[in-house]
Each structure stands twice: as C-alpha cells, then as structure tokens.
Amino acid sequence: MDKLNPLRTGSALALAAGTISLICALAVFLFPDGMINFVNAWFHGLDLNLIRSNKPWTLGEFTYGLFGATITGFLSGVIFAISFNLVGSCYLACQRTP
C-alpha cells in the first residue's frame, strides 16, 4: 500500500479548501438570496434567513475567513495522511500474521 506524504496531502487540501472558499464568497457576493436558498436546502428546514446579517463585508473579514479555511484544510490533510498511513501499516501488519 502506498503511503501519503502528509505535507503534500495537506497542501492539496489547503488549496482545495481555499479555492472552495473563494468560489463560495464570490457566489454569496453575487447571489446572496440564491445562496441562502441553496444552503437552506442542505439543512432540512432550518431557515438561515433568520440569522442573515446585513453588515457589509470587509476585505479583512474575507481574508480572515480564507486564511481559516486554508489552515483548516492543511491541518485536515496532514491528519488524514498520517491516519491513512497508520491504518495502512496496521492493515499490512495484520495481513502478515498467520
């Protein structure tokens, strides 16, 4: 079983999370009502309109959110790769014992 490189996996997931965050922010900026309705469909009856903010966005808040999503993606990827490698090692060790 091939092992995953934790830094490479973390970097890939950080890039994916950052890209998704950018796309989501752009969609919310361009289509605020449509995005509320879209996300409402995920939560089976929870109405996000009730907690919607009318506060204008700032570049600082956007950057902070993008940074948080990217760091969370990186850490998730590193932890996933380490876990994947650990489980793979245990699996191979169990296969070798009679």
N, C-alpha and C positions, 0 to 999 in steps of 0.2 A: 504494500500500500504506500503510495507516495505521501510524503509529508508536505504540509503547507508552511510557507515562510510567514511567520506572524507579522513582520513589518510590511511585507508586500501585500498580504491579505488585508491588514489594517488600512494601508494606503488606498487600496482599491475600494474598500467600503467607505472610507472617508470621502473619496472623490464621488462615489455614487450618492452618498447622503448629502453632500454639498450641492451636487447638481439637482437632486430632487428638491432641496430647499429653495434653490434659485427659481426653478420652474414653478413651484408652489407659490412663492412670493409674487412672481410675475402674474400668475393666474388670479391670485387674490386681488392684486392691484388693478388688473384689467377687468375682472368679472367678479366683484365682491359678492353680489347676490347669488350668482350662479355657483360660486364655490361654497357658499354657506349651504345651499340646497344639495350640492353634490356630497359634502361631508355629512350633512344630516342623514343621508341615506345609509351611511355606514353605522349609525348609532341607534337604529331601530326605535324611533320615536322620540329621541332626545332632540329638543329644539335649540340649536345653537344661536338662533336669533335672539334669544333671551339674554345671552351673555356677550353679544356682539358689542364691540367698542366703537365709538365714533371719534376717538382720539386719532389725530393724523399720525401717519408713520414718520419715523425719523431714520436717517441713514445709520445712526448709531444703533438703534434697535434692530434694524435689518442685519447689520454687520455682526452684532452680538448673537443673534439667532443663527446666522450662517456659521459662525465660529463654533457655537454649541453643537449644532448638528454635525459638523465636520469632526470635531473632537470625539463626540459620542460614537460616530461611525468608525473612527480609527480604533478606539478602545474596544468596541464590539468586535471588529475584525481581528484584532490581536487576541482577544479572549477566545473567539471562535476557533482560530487557527491552533492555539495552544490546546484547547479542548479536543479538537479534531485529532491532533497528533497524539494526545494522551489516550483517547479512546481507541485509536488505530493501533497503538502499541499494545494496549491491553488485549485487544481483539487478536492480534497476531500471537501474543504470548499464550492465550487460551487455545489457539489452534494447534500449537506445537506440543502441548501436554497431551499425553495419551488418555 
